[in-house]
């Protein structure tokens, strides 16, 4: 049985249409109304479907926290799979139906990728393209899975098993929770041997203005990527097929720190704050950088082979 989770904050224009479109497709539809100040709550309370569960947050807790609340409700239900959508009507019904069909194929987690030829309808700001490109780079490095694209896409399929130990860090209560979901689910591939995948989807954009601040999002994702990367290195030594990769990671960090130190000395010598041989320090900096790059490349190459058969592009 499948459940649907809809996150809504001030979605009075779209929420009724969204609910009525999907209500017959699922055994349970959970709507988390995140402290809306418009008519969203009234519209929801006028809907009388037996399989509709409405949760009203007393105040705006954030999309990430609302997701966690909805997931906990799903975990207490008899449903086996959960498809999460947003209340703004951006996701296509055809993509939602495709995820429903994939739930029958024993997938534990399926994410979506909107950045392809027909993946975007309407216009989105250029900063969004740049931001998603950076987020994609961060998540590829921090997870070692170079198949993951568009880590900020909010359309997902989960099995109940995949969410058993899920807990969202407070840093993602407001924005950026899809990034953490991808890291969490990617880790499950190794620890629990889950079946994960990615499909292409299409998102419709209109003239709604986003309150998301790119600079804050960038700093948040960059910080968490570093934390995740360090945790990933430590976890690699638990798996025989990733131990070599972990060793390369350790050497990468050592030589990267050494390259930074050597490069700093070279800059200070050039600025005449220190005395020394420019040629020697330049040669050392280049040598350390090459060794560091070599270690990073081979670490990622080992990881790529591990994820090759564990993450499907559907």
Secondary structure, DSSP 8 states (H G I E B T S, - for coil): -EEEEEEESS-TTTHHHHHHHHGGG-SEEEEEEES-SSSHHHHHHT---TTEEEEEESS---HHHHHHHHHHHHHTSS-SEEEEEETTS-B-HHHHHHHHHHGGGT-SEEEEE--STTSEES---HHHHHHHHHHHHHHHHHH--TT---TT---EEEETGGGTT----GGGSSS-HHHHHHHHHHHHHHHT---EEEEE--EE--S------HHHHHHHHHHHHHHHHHHHHHHHTTSGGGHHHHHHHHHHHHHHHHHHHHHHHHHHHHTTSS-S-HHHHHHHHHHHHHHHHHHHHHHHHHHHHHHTTTEEE-
